[in-house]
Amino acid sequence: MAQNSAGGVGFGSVVSSLFGGDAGKKPGAARVPNRGGALSNVYWANLIPALLLIAYGLVVVWSASLSNANASLPRQALGAVIGLAVAALIWHWDYRSLANMSTWLLVIDVIIMISPRIPGLASAANGMTGWVKLGPLRFQPSEVGKLVTIFLMASLCAQFNGRIKEFRDYVKLCATLLVPFAAIMCQPDLGTGLILIVTGAAIIICAGARTDWVVITLILFVIGCALIIFVSLNYGFPLKQYQLNRLLVFADSSLESTSAGYNLQQAKIAVGSGGLFGKGIGAATQSAGGFLPENHTDFIFARLSEEFGFAGALVLLALYAWLIFSALRLAMKLEAPFAKLVLAGVVAMWSYQLLQNVGMCIGIMPITGIPLPFISYGATSMVVQIASVGIVQSVYAHRTKSA
């Protein structure tokens, strides 16, 4: 497995045009001077929207707990506390120590993805064996796998310094990305699999992959997805029937009135009935009345829109924009390839999960069960999303400047 260093020469025209900055400078080893103590190494522009999103999410989960026994505010709050502790540890940890560990990262990634299939550990839910149970502790390891995949692909791609010259190198990177994807599809978890593909692809593109290579890969990916759907329809694997129903409803809007399209139909009603300012906490009739399924997890945006209306949804999207663009702004100021690509992966993960979750609630994206970052109920997801903020903080705290 190819190795690389955390420093290196400039990043190349692709990432330069995306993130800005000088692509031809060589970063020095000098740390940015610390003139304000520990707090000077806190990237407030990213931390503040993250904390506001966490608080917003806890309010929505509390509201859901008033009518949904499956939503537990204490458990979600515990996940937030653990996540903040993990983020603090990551902030002090030098993320660059992973820059030369691509082989180990790949091994760890595969183990994480297949761990729910290990006898004695598996814990199934909603037709998917995606959880691991260790005594009283139950968590979803694939959430952790998202971050491992980001570091894996960033480690491999950083060696090219902004331009992938050889097609065989591009093929190797794509093939490596397919390894954790294939492992997660053994559950099968299509939603997480798509997150891995999108984040990994974003890193490869930012590393300087040629446009024609990317277009060809996209065409092949679409053909592959069509083949998976065809095989699943005729042989019952790798996708489950409920996953196929979600994709079919998205492809054919006439199916929304059938039982297969019930979730989407109810989500649209919930979003639309919220109006401008919503019905208020605990007054969401679609959600509280039990018409909207999974209103604390997959469809929590629909519940939020029903309770807080268009204004509440707009505030949520503004906070996400603040969070995402602050990470992009940090990437614009960096020169080290590994740092840029790690941030590219984190931004791609947040952006895709936001687009997918909100999109499926309003019918512009297929329903795949992807959680809304910082908002959806789920302690594991909360811990990992907050940990990703810690990664951004670590990148900021260990930033370098030109000599």
C-alpha positions as CSV (number, residue, x, y, z in Angstrom):
1,M,0.0,0.0,0.0
2,A,1.4,3.4,-1.0
3,Q,2.6,5.7,1.7
4,N,2.9,9.5,2.0
5,S,3.9,12.2,4.4
6,A,1.7,14.8,6.1
7,G,3.5,17.6,4.5
8,G,4.5,17.7,0.9
9,V,4.5,20.1,-2.0
10,G,1.7,22.3,-3.3
11,F,-1.7,20.7,-3.9
12,G,-2.3,21.3,-7.6
13,S,-4.8,23.2,-9.7
14,V,-7.9,21.1,-8.9
15,V,-7.9,21.6,-5.2
16,S,-6.5,25.1,-5.6
17,S,-9.5,26.2,-7.7
18,L,-11.8,24.5,-5.2
19,F,-10.3,25.6,-1.9
20,G,-8.1,28.6,-3.0
21,G,-4.6,29.3,-1.7
22,D,-1.2,29.0,-3.3
23,A,-0.7,25.6,-5.0
24,G,3.0,25.8,-5.5
25,K,4.3,26.5,-2.1
26,K,6.0,24.0,0.1
27,P,4.7,24.1,3.7
28,G,7.3,24.5,6.4
29,A,7.4,22.7,9.7
30,A,6.8,25.8,11.8
31,R,3.6,25.8,13.9
32,V,1.4,28.9,13.9
33,P,2.5,30.9,16.9
34,N,0.2,30.5,19.9
35,R,-0.4,33.9,21.4
36,G,-3.6,33.4,23.2
37,G,-3.2,30.1,25.1
38,A,-5.2,26.9,24.4
39,L,-8.3,28.8,23.2
40,S,-6.3,30.3,20.4
41,N,-6.2,26.8,18.9
42,V,-10.0,26.5,18.9
43,Y,-11.6,27.1,15.5
44,W,-14.7,28.9,16.8
45,A,-16.1,29.5,13.3
46,N,-16.7,25.7,13.1
47,L,-17.3,24.9,16.8
48,I,-20.1,27.5,17.4
49,P,-22.5,26.2,14.6
50,A,-21.7,22.6,15.7
51,L,-22.8,23.4,19.3
52,L,-25.9,25.2,18.1
53,L,-26.8,22.2,15.9
54,I,-26.3,19.8,18.9
55,A,-28.6,22.0,21.0
56,Y,-31.2,22.2,18.3
57,G,-31.1,18.4,17.9
58,L,-31.6,17.8,21.6
59,V,-34.6,20.1,21.6
60,V,-36.1,18.2,18.6
61,V,-35.4,14.8,20.3
62,W,-36.9,16.0,23.5
63,S,-40.1,17.0,21.6
64,A,-40.1,13.6,19.9
65,S,-39.8,11.8,23.3
66,L,-43.1,13.4,24.4
67,S,-45.0,11.2,22.0
68,N,-42.5,8.5,20.9
69,A,-41.3,6.0,23.4
70,N,-38.4,5.1,21.2
71,A,-36.8,8.5,21.5
72,S,-34.9,8.9,24.8
73,L,-33.5,12.4,25.5
74,P,-31.2,11.1,28.3
75,R,-29.6,8.6,25.9
76,Q,-29.2,11.3,23.2
77,A,-27.7,13.7,25.7
78,L,-25.3,11.1,26.9
79,G,-24.2,10.6,23.3
80,A,-23.6,14.3,23.0
81,V,-21.5,14.4,26.2
82,I,-19.5,11.4,25.1
83,G,-19.1,13.0,21.6
84,L,-17.8,16.2,23.1
85,A,-15.3,14.3,25.2
86,V,-14.1,12.4,22.2
87,A,-13.9,15.6,20.1
88,A,-11.8,17.2,22.9
89,L,-9.4,14.2,22.8
90,I,-9.2,14.4,19.0
91,W,-8.6,18.2,19.2
92,H,-5.4,17.6,21.2
93,W,-4.3,14.6,19.1
94,D,-2.2,15.2,16.0
95,Y,-4.3,13.8,13.2
96,R,-1.2,13.8,11.0
97,S,0.0,10.6,12.7
98,L,-2.4,8.7,10.4
99,A,-0.9,10.1,7.2
100,N,1.4,7.1,6.8
101,M,-1.0,4.4,8.0
102,S,-3.0,3.6,4.9
103,T,-2.5,-0.2,5.2
104,W,-3.6,-0.3,8.8
105,L,-6.5,2.0,8.1
106,L,-7.8,-0.3,5.4
107,V,-7.6,-3.3,7.6
108,I,-9.3,-1.5,10.5
109,D,-12.0,-0.2,8.1
110,V,-12.9,-3.7,6.9
111,I,-13.0,-5.1,10.4
112,I,-15.3,-2.3,11.5
113,M,-17.7,-2.9,8.6
114,I,-17.9,-6.7,9.0
115,S,-18.0,-6.7,12.8
116,P,-21.8,-7.0,12.9
117,R,-21.4,-10.3,11.1
118,I,-19.1,-11.7,13.8
119,P,-21.0,-14.4,15.8
120,G,-21.9,-13.2,19.2
121,L,-21.6,-9.5,18.4
122,A,-24.4,-9.0,15.9
123,S,-27.6,-7.2,16.8
124,A,-30.2,-6.7,14.1
125,A,-32.8,-4.0,13.6
126,N,-35.2,-3.1,10.8
127,G,-34.0,-6.1,8.7
128,M,-30.4,-5.0,8.8
129,T,-27.6,-6.6,10.9
130,G,-25.7,-3.3,11.4
131,W,-25.3,-3.1,15.2
132,V,-22.8,-4.7,17.6
133,K,-23.8,-5.5,21.2
134,L,-21.2,-5.8,24.0
135,G,-23.0,-6.4,27.2
136,P,-25.3,-3.4,27.9
137,L,-23.5,-1.4,25.1
138,R,-25.1,-1.4,21.7
139,F,-23.7,0.7,18.9
140,Q,-23.4,1.0,15.1
141,P,-19.7,0.5,14.0
142,S,-20.3,1.6,10.5
143,E,-20.7,5.2,11.8
144,V,-17.1,5.0,13.0
145,G,-16.2,3.5,9.7
146,K,-17.1,6.7,7.9
147,L,-14.3,8.6,9.6
148,V,-11.8,5.7,9.1
149,T,-12.6,5.8,5.4
150,I,-12.0,9.5,5.2
151,F,-8.5,9.1,6.8
152,L,-7.8,6.0,4.6
153,M,-8.6,7.8,1.3
154,A,-6.9,11.0,2.4
155,S,-3.8,9.1,3.3
156,L,-3.7,7.3,-0.1
157,C,-4.5,10.4,-2.2
158,A,-2.2,12.9,-0.5
159,Q,0.8,11.3,-2.1
160,F,-0.2,12.7,-5.5
161,N,0.2,16.3,-4.4
162,G,-2.9,17.5,-6.3
163,R,-2.6,15.6,-9.6
164,I,-3.2,11.9,-10.3
165,K,-1.1,11.4,-13.5
166,E,-1.4,7.7,-14.1
167,F,-4.8,6.0,-14.8
168,R,-3.6,2.9,-13.0
169,D,-3.2,4.9,-9.8
170,Y,-6.7,6.2,-10.2
171,V,-8.0,2.7,-10.7
172,K,-6.2,1.6,-7.5
173,L,-7.8,4.4,-5.5
174,C,-11.3,3.5,-6.8
175,A,-10.7,-0.2,-6.1
176,T,-9.5,0.6,-2.6
177,L,-12.7,2.6,-1.9
178,L,-14.8,-0.3,-3.1
179,V,-13.4,-2.6,-0.4
180,P,-15.1,-0.9,2.6
181,F,-18.2,-0.4,0.3
182,A,-18.4,-4.1,-0.4
183,A,-17.9,-4.9,3.3
184,I,-20.8,-2.6,4.4
185,M,-23.1,-4.0,1.7
186,C,-22.8,-7.4,3.4
187,Q,-25.2,-6.1,6.1
188,P,-26.6,-4.7,3.7
189,D,-26.5,-1.0,4.6
190,L,-27.1,0.9,1.4
191,G,-27.3,4.3,3.1
192,T,-23.9,4.1,4.7
193,G,-22.4,2.5,1.6
194,L,-23.5,5.6,-0.4
195,I,-21.9,7.9,2.2
196,L,-18.6,6.0,1.8
197,I,-18.7,6.3,-2.0
198,V,-19.5,10.0,-2.0
199,T,-16.9,11.0,0.6
200,G,-14.2,8.8,-1.0
201,A,-15.1,10.0,-4.4
202,A,-14.9,13.7,-3.2
203,I,-11.4,13.0,-1.9
204,I,-10.2,11.3,-5.1
205,I,-11.6,14.2,-7.2
206,C,-9.9,16.8,-5.0
207,A,-6.7,14.9,-5.2
208,G,-6.6,15.7,-8.9
209,A,-8.4,13.0,-10.8
210,R,-9.0,13.8,-14.5
211,T,-12.5,14.8,-15.5
212,D,-12.9,12.1,-18.2
213,W,-11.9,9.4,-15.7
214,V,-14.5,10.6,-13.2
215,V,-17.2,10.8,-15.9
216,I,-16.5,7.2,-17.0
217,T,-16.5,6.0,-13.4
218,L,-19.8,7.7,-12.8
219,I,-21.3,5.9,-15.8
220,L,-20.0,2.6,-14.6
221,F,-21.3,3.3,-11.1
222,V,-24.8,3.9,-12.5
223,I,-24.7,0.7,-14.5
224,G,-23.5,-1.1,-11.5
225,C,-26.4,0.2,-9.4
226,A,-28.9,-0.8,-12.1
227,L,-27.3,-4.3,-12.1
228,I,-27.6,-4.5,-8.3
229,I,-31.3,-3.5,-8.5
230,F,-31.9,-6.0,-11.3
231,V,-30.3,-8.9,-9.3
232,S,-32.1,-7.9,-6.1
233,L,-35.5,-7.9,-7.9
234,N,-35.0,-11.3,-9.4
235,Y,-32.9,-13.1,-6.7
236,G,-33.6,-11.2,-3.4
237,F,-30.0,-10.1,-2.7
238,P,-28.0,-8.0,-2.0
239,L,-30.8,-5.5,-1.4
240,K,-33.8,-6.3,0.9
241,Q,-37.3,-5.8,-0.3
242,Y,-37.9,-2.7,1.8
243,Q,-34.8,-1.1,0.2
244,L,-36.0,-1.9,-3.3
245,N,-39.5,-0.4,-2.4
246,R,-37.8,2.9,-1.4
247,L,-35.9,3.1,-4.7
248,L,-39.0,2.1,-6.8
249,V,-41.1,4.8,-5.1
250,F,-38.5,7.4,-5.9
251,A,-38.3,6.3,-9.5
252,D,-42.1,6.1,-10.0
253,S,-44.1,8.9,-8.2
254,S,-47.3,7.1,-8.9
255,L,-46.4,4.6,-6.2
256,E,-46.5,7.2,-3.5
257,S,-50.2,6.4,-2.9
258,T,-49.4,2.7,-2.3
259,S,-48.2,1.1,0.9
260,A,-44.6,1.3,-0.4
261,G,-44.8,5.1,-0.7
262,Y,-46.6,5.6,2.7
263,N,-43.5,7.0,4.5
264,L,-42.7,9.5,1.7
265,Q,-46.3,10.6,1.5
266,Q,-46.6,11.2,5.3
267,A,-43.2,13.0,5.3
268,K,-44.4,15.5,2.6
269,I,-47.6,16.1,4.6
270,A,-45.7,16.8,7.8
271,V,-43.3,19.2,6.0
272,G,-46.1,21.1,4.3
273,S,-48.4,21.3,7.3
274,G,-45.8,23.1,9.3
275,G,-46.4,26.4,7.4
276,L,-44.2,29.4,8.1
277,F,-43.7,29.1,11.8
278,G,-44.8,25.5,12.6
279,K,-47.3,24.0,15.0
280,G,-45.1,24.3,18.1
281,I,-43.3,21.7,20.3
282,G,-45.5,18.7,21.0
283,A,-48.2,19.9,18.6
284,A,-47.0,18.1,15.5
285,T,-50.2,16.0,14.6
286,Q,-48.5,14.0,11.9
287,S,-45.6,13.0,14.1
288,A,-47.3,12.8,17.5
289,G,-50.3,11.1,16.0
290,G,-48.1,8.2,14.8
291,F,-48.8,8.8,11.1
292,L,-45.1,9.7,10.3
293,P,-42.9,6.6,11.0
294,E,-39.3,6.9,12.3
295,N,-40.0,10.6,13.0
296,H,-37.1,10.7,15.5
297,T,-34.5,9.2,13.2
298,D,-34.9,9.0,9.4
299,F,-37.7,11.5,9.1
300,I,-36.7,13.9,11.9
301,F,-36.4,16.8,9.4
302,A,-40.1,16.3,8.6
303,R,-41.0,16.4,12.3
304,L,-38.8,19.5,12.8
305,S,-40.5,21.2,9.8
306,E,-43.9,20.4,11.2
307,E,-43.1,21.8,14.6
308,F,-40.9,24.8,13.7
309,G,-42.2,25.4,10.2
310,F,-40.3,26.9,7.3
311,A,-38.5,29.4,9.6
312,G,-37.2,26.6,11.8
313,A,-36.0,24.6,8.8
314,L,-34.3,27.7,7.4
315,V,-32.4,28.3,10.7
316,L,-31.3,24.6,10.6
317,L,-30.0,25.0,7.0
318,A,-28.2,28.2,7.9
319,L,-26.4,26.5,10.7
320,Y,-25.3,23.7,8.4
321,A,-24.1,26.3,5.8
322,W,-22.1,28.0,8.6
323,L,-20.6,24.7,9.7
324,I,-19.7,23.4,6.2
325,F,-18.3,26.7,4.8
326,S,-16.2,27.3,7.8
327,A,-14.5,24.0,7.2
328,L,-14.0,24.9,3.5
329,R,-12.6,28.3,4.6
330,L,-10.1,26.5,6.8
331,A,-9.1,24.3,3.9
332,M,-8.5,27.3,1.7
333,K,-5.8,28.5,4.1
334,L,-3.9,25.2,4.3
335,E,-1.2,23.9,2.0
336,A,-0.6,20.3,3.3
337,P,-2.4,17.8,1.0
338,F,-3.4,15.4,3.8
339,A,-5.0,18.2,5.8
340,K,-6.9,19.5,2.8
341,L,-8.2,16.0,1.8
342,V,-9.3,15.2,5.4
343,L,-11.3,18.3,5.4
344,A,-12.7,17.5,2.0
345,G,-13.9,14.2,3.3
346,V,-15.5,15.6,6.4
347,V,-17.3,18.3,4.3
348,A,-18.5,15.8,1.8
349,M,-19.9,13.6,4.6
350,W,-21.8,16.4,6.2
351,S,-23.0,17.8,2.9
352,Y,-24.2,14.5,1.5
353,Q,-26.0,13.4,4.7
354,L,-27.7,16.8,4.8
355,L,-28.8,16.6,1.1
356,Q,-29.9,13.0,1.4
357,N,-31.9,13.3,4.6
358,V,-33.6,16.6,3.8
359,G,-34.1,15.5,0.1
360,M,-35.8,12.2,1.0
361,C,-38.3,14.0,3.3
362,I,-39.4,16.3,0.4
363,G,-39.2,13.7,-2.3
364,I,-36.1,14.8,-4.3
365,M,-33.9,12.0,-3.1
366,P,-34.6,8.3,-2.5
367,I,-35.3,7.1,1.0
368,T,-32.1,5.4,2.3
369,G,-32.3,5.8,6.0
370,I,-29.3,8.2,6.3
371,P,-29.4,10.2,9.6
372,L,-29.4,14.0,9.8
373,P,-26.1,15.0,11.3
374,F,-26.4,16.2,15.0
375,I,-30.2,16.1,14.8
376,S,-31.4,12.5,14.2
377,Y,-31.8,10.3,17.3
378,G,-29.0,7.8,17.7
379,A,-26.1,8.0,20.2
380,T,-23.5,6.4,17.9
381,S,-24.3,8.9,15.1
382,M,-24.1,11.8,17.6
383,V,-20.8,10.7,18.9
384,V,-19.3,10.3,15.4
385,Q,-20.6,13.5,14.1
386,I,-19.3,15.5,17.0
387,A,-16.0,13.6,16.7
388,S,-15.8,14.9,13.1
389,V,-15.9,18.4,14.5
390,G,-13.0,17.4,16.7
391,I,-11.1,16.4,13.5
392,V,-11.7,19.9,12.1
393,Q,-10.4,21.3,15.4
394,S,-7.3,19.1,15.3
395,V,-6.6,20.2,11.7
396,Y,-6.8,23.8,12.9
397,A,-4.8,23.3,16.0
398,H,-2.0,21.6,14.1
399,R,-2.0,23.8,11.1
400,T,1.4,24.9,9.7
401,K,2.6,28.0,7.9
402,S,5.1,28.6,5.2
403,A,8.7,29.1,6.3
